[in-house]
Amino acid sequence: MQVSDEIAVELLGVNKWFGEFHVLRDINLTVRTGERIVVCGPSGSGKSTMIRCINRLEEHQKGTIVVDGIELTNDLKKIDEVRRE
């Protein structure tokens, strides 16, 4: 698949805390349609938490996550819309 200019996933200033522990700190990421990326880092650095936030298995506390042009918020209708696509 060829990489397009269309953005598939975008994170803008995403932050996530577990109590006092700041797991995701001001994360910015753009993944274009057809692009493949690798998320790597040491254990406990937030890789799985970031993916769980994109999939809405975890809620982020600050910032914006957009999947296929739909901003993921606490509105469950939007989450269901993204998952249907």
C-alpha angles and dihedrals in degrees: 000000000000121000112250132199089246114107114232099179129012130179118190120188093332117182131180130180132191100202105303093343111102100212101172115031118194096320117192119185136157122192117183125212109277093017120125120206137182121222109202136165143120123302111283095022095119104259096131092039091055091051091046089053092051089051090045092238085124128030120233116219101213138020135031133289118191123186119185090343095308118115111225111229135152087281102112092200090066091048091052089048092055093046092051090058 
